[in-house]
Amino acid sequence: MRIAVAGGTGTVGHRIVEAARARGHEAVVLTRSNGIDLISGTGVAAALEGVDAVIDAANATTLSAGASTAFFSMVSKTLLDAERAAGVGHHVALSIVGVDRAPHGYYAGKIAQERAVEAGTVPYTIMRATQFHEFAEQMLGSLSFAGLHLAPRIPSQPVAAREVGERLVLLAEQGPAGRSPDFAGPRREDIGDMVRRLAHARGLRGPVVPVTLPGRQFAAMRRGDSLPGADAVLGVQTFDDWLGEHAVRAVA
């Protein structure tokens, strides 16, 4: 298959590209560095020539509902319009577990993305995943100040980005399925504890302080709205497994 990957250099995107190529597919990476702009549409039509499936893992770094909605709505429109014109038979979208229960902030954009895909004419699969193990790394990077590391108290069931990429490729191979079962990690964790363990593994100095982050999105996550249900498909790699692998790479 010829598979195009939107956001193919991101945390999950590059894993999708790796998985696609490992399974013998041709991967087309839709990024600005390759001359493709998912907002303006520049280069998209040419990149989708002969493509069988598009996997959308494009991402925006924002907590604003307005900015997130604008980004995901525009990217979805650009891709779906180009896919329809090119005769692409399958659009695979990566979303987040619980976005319908917590449609606030960044998650508002993911809801808009899902609705755009569902309303389009291109056959689709939408797969929601839980937070990645790398989410703890993002929190540690953004919530560390002058040797103080803030650790948000949020329940999660984190999953390996590598496994998310592999599952998205598998879904692309299987053909349009509408809403796919949610995908989550094998074990329940607390993000604050994950941040603490990561800071310790890195040898970072300074206290790790549990905090309650403000905002409706984080309040919903604290309620457990982003946790998977009993029917979710579970990955294999635990956070401890990821942490051991990450610590070895960090030292190397």
C-alpha positions as CSV (number, residue, x, y, z in Angstrom):
1,M,0.0,0.0,0.0
2,R,0.9,3.6,-0.4
3,I,0.1,5.3,2.9
4,A,0.4,9.1,3.4
5,V,1.0,10.2,7.0
6,A,0.0,13.7,8.1
7,G,2.3,14.9,10.9
8,G,4.7,12.2,10.0
9,T,7.6,13.6,12.0
10,G,5.7,14.0,15.3
11,T,5.6,11.8,18.4
12,V,3.2,9.3,16.9
13,G,3.7,10.3,13.3
14,H,7.3,9.1,12.9
15,R,6.2,5.8,14.6
16,I,3.5,5.4,11.9
17,V,6.0,5.9,9.2
18,E,8.4,3.4,10.8
19,A,5.5,0.8,11.2
20,A,4.3,1.3,7.6
21,R,7.7,0.8,6.1
22,A,8.4,-2.2,8.4
23,R,5.3,-3.8,7.0
24,G,6.4,-3.2,3.4
25,H,4.3,-0.2,2.6
26,E,5.4,3.0,0.9
27,A,5.1,5.9,3.4
28,V,4.5,9.5,2.1
29,V,5.3,12.0,4.8
30,L,3.1,15.1,4.7
31,T,5.1,17.8,6.4
32,R,6.2,21.3,5.7
33,S,9.8,20.1,5.5
34,N,8.7,18.1,2.4
35,G,7.0,21.1,0.9
36,I,3.5,20.2,2.1
37,D,1.3,22.7,4.0
38,L,-1.8,21.1,5.6
39,I,-3.3,24.6,6.3
40,S,-3.0,26.2,2.9
41,G,-3.1,23.0,0.9
42,T,0.2,23.6,-0.9
43,G,1.6,20.3,-2.2
44,V,-1.1,18.1,-0.8
45,A,-2.8,17.1,-4.1
46,A,0.5,16.0,-5.7
47,A,1.5,14.1,-2.6
48,L,-1.7,12.1,-2.6
49,E,-1.4,10.8,-6.1
50,G,-1.7,7.0,-6.0
51,V,-2.2,7.0,-2.2
52,D,-4.4,4.2,-0.8
53,A,-4.9,5.5,2.7
54,V,-4.1,8.7,4.7
55,I,-3.4,8.5,8.4
56,D,-3.9,11.8,10.1
57,A,-1.6,12.3,13.1
58,A,-1.1,16.1,12.6
59,N,-1.0,18.0,15.9
60,A,-1.2,21.5,17.3
61,T,0.5,22.7,20.5
62,T,-2.2,24.8,22.2
63,L,-4.6,24.7,25.1
64,S,-7.0,27.1,23.4
65,A,-10.3,25.7,22.2
66,G,-10.5,28.3,19.5
67,A,-7.0,27.7,18.1
68,S,-7.3,23.9,18.4
69,T,-10.7,23.9,16.6
70,A,-9.4,26.1,13.8
71,F,-6.4,24.0,13.3
72,F,-8.0,20.6,13.2
73,S,-11.0,21.8,11.2
74,M,-8.7,23.3,8.5
75,V,-6.3,20.3,8.4
76,S,-9.2,17.9,8.1
77,K,-10.9,19.9,5.3
78,T,-7.6,20.2,3.4
79,L,-7.0,16.4,3.6
80,L,-10.5,15.3,3.0
81,D,-10.9,17.5,-0.1
82,A,-7.6,16.4,-1.5
83,E,-8.4,12.7,-0.8
84,R,-11.8,12.9,-2.5
85,A,-10.2,14.5,-5.6
86,A,-7.4,11.9,-5.6
87,G,-9.7,8.9,-5.1
88,V,-8.1,7.9,-1.7
89,G,-10.2,5.1,-0.3
90,H,-9.5,5.4,3.4
91,H,-9.0,8.2,5.9
92,V,-7.6,7.1,9.3
93,A,-7.8,9.7,12.1
94,L,-6.1,9.5,15.5
95,S,-8.2,11.0,18.3
96,I,-8.2,10.9,22.1
97,V,-10.1,8.8,24.5
98,G,-12.8,10.8,26.3
99,V,-12.9,13.9,24.0
100,D,-16.7,13.6,23.9
101,R,-16.9,13.6,27.7
102,A,-14.4,16.5,28.0
103,P,-14.8,18.7,24.9
104,H,-12.8,21.6,26.4
105,G,-9.6,23.4,25.4
106,Y,-7.4,21.3,23.1
107,Y,-10.0,18.5,23.1
108,A,-12.5,20.8,21.5
109,G,-10.4,20.7,18.3
110,K,-10.3,16.9,18.4
111,I,-14.1,16.8,18.5
112,A,-14.2,19.1,15.5
113,Q,-11.8,16.8,13.7
114,E,-14.0,13.8,14.4
115,R,-17.1,15.5,13.2
116,A,-15.4,16.7,10.0
117,V,-14.3,13.2,9.2
118,E,-17.7,11.7,10.0
119,A,-19.5,14.3,7.8
120,G,-17.1,13.8,4.9
121,T,-17.5,11.5,1.9
122,V,-14.2,9.6,2.3
123,P,-14.6,6.2,4.0
124,Y,-12.9,6.5,7.4
125,T,-11.7,4.9,10.6
126,I,-11.4,7.0,13.8
127,M,-9.3,5.5,16.6
128,R,-9.1,7.2,20.0
129,A,-6.0,6.5,22.1
130,T,-5.1,7.5,25.7
131,Q,-2.2,9.7,26.6
132,F,1.2,8.5,25.5
133,H,4.0,7.6,27.9
134,E,5.7,10.7,26.5
135,F,3.0,12.9,28.0
136,A,4.9,12.7,31.3
137,E,8.0,14.0,29.5
138,Q,5.9,16.9,28.1
139,M,4.6,17.8,31.5
140,L,8.1,17.7,33.0
141,G,9.4,20.0,30.3
142,S,6.6,22.5,30.5
143,L,6.0,22.5,34.3
144,S,9.6,22.8,35.6
145,F,10.7,26.2,36.9
146,A,14.0,27.1,38.7
147,G,14.6,23.5,39.9
148,L,11.0,23.0,40.9
149,H,9.0,20.3,39.1
150,L,5.2,20.4,39.2
151,A,3.4,17.1,38.8
152,P,-0.3,17.3,37.8
153,R,-2.5,14.8,39.7
154,I,-4.4,13.1,36.8
155,P,-5.4,9.5,36.4
156,S,-4.3,8.0,33.1
157,Q,-3.8,4.7,31.3
158,P,-0.8,5.6,29.1
159,V,0.1,3.8,26.0
160,A,3.3,3.5,23.9
161,A,3.4,5.9,21.0
162,R,5.1,3.1,19.0
163,E,2.2,0.8,19.6
164,V,-0.3,3.5,18.6
165,G,1.6,3.9,15.3
166,E,1.6,0.2,14.7
167,R,-2.1,-0.1,15.4
168,L,-3.0,2.8,13.1
169,V,-1.1,1.1,10.2
170,L,-3.0,-2.1,11.0
171,L,-6.3,-0.3,10.8
172,A,-5.3,1.3,7.5
173,E,-4.6,-2.1,6.1
174,Q,-8.0,-3.5,7.3
175,G,-10.1,-0.9,5.5
176,P,-12.7,1.7,6.7
177,A,-14.4,0.7,10.0
178,G,-16.0,3.9,11.3
179,R,-15.3,4.1,15.0
180,S,-12.6,1.7,16.1
181,P,-12.3,0.5,19.7
182,D,-10.4,2.7,21.9
183,F,-6.7,1.9,22.4
184,A,-5.0,2.2,25.8
185,G,-2.0,1.1,27.7
186,P,-2.0,-2.0,29.9
187,R,-1.9,-0.4,33.3
188,R,-3.6,2.5,35.2
189,E,-1.1,5.2,36.3
190,D,-1.1,8.7,37.9
191,I,0.5,11.3,35.7
192,G,2.0,13.1,38.7
193,D,3.7,9.9,39.8
194,M,4.9,9.3,36.2
195,V,6.5,12.8,36.2
196,R,8.2,12.0,39.6
197,R,9.6,8.7,38.4
198,L,10.8,10.3,35.1
199,A,12.5,13.1,37.0
200,H,14.2,10.6,39.3
201,A,15.3,8.5,36.3
202,R,16.9,11.6,34.7
203,G,18.7,12.5,37.9
204,L,17.0,15.9,38.1
205,R,17.5,17.8,41.3
206,G,14.8,19.7,43.0
207,P,11.4,18.8,44.5
208,V,8.6,17.2,42.5
209,V,5.4,18.9,43.8
210,P,1.9,17.4,43.1
211,V,-0.4,20.1,41.8
212,T,-4.0,20.5,40.6
213,L,-4.1,22.2,37.2
214,P,-6.9,24.7,36.6
215,G,-9.4,24.6,33.7
216,R,-12.3,22.4,32.6
217,Q,-10.2,20.1,30.5
218,F,-8.0,19.1,33.4
219,A,-11.0,18.9,35.8
220,A,-12.6,16.4,33.4
221,M,-9.3,14.4,33.2
222,R,-9.2,14.3,37.1
223,R,-12.7,12.9,37.1
224,G,-11.4,10.0,34.9
225,D,-13.2,11.2,31.7
226,S,-10.0,10.3,29.7
227,L,-9.8,6.7,31.0
228,P,-10.7,3.9,28.6
229,G,-13.7,1.6,29.0
230,A,-13.8,-2.1,29.5
231,D,-14.0,-2.7,25.8
232,A,-10.8,-0.9,24.9
233,V,-7.9,-2.7,23.1
234,L,-4.8,-2.7,25.3
235,G,-1.2,-2.3,24.3
236,V,1.7,-4.2,25.9
237,Q,4.4,-1.7,27.0
238,T,4.0,-0.3,30.5
239,F,5.3,3.1,31.6
240,D,8.0,1.3,33.6
241,D,9.1,-0.5,30.5
242,W,9.1,2.8,28.6
243,L,11.0,4.5,31.4
244,G,13.7,1.9,31.5
245,E,14.2,2.2,27.7
246,H,14.1,6.0,27.9
247,A,16.6,6.1,30.7
248,V,19.1,3.9,28.8
249,R,18.8,6.1,25.7
250,A,19.1,9.3,27.8
251,V,22.4,8.0,29.4
252,A,23.7,6.9,26.0
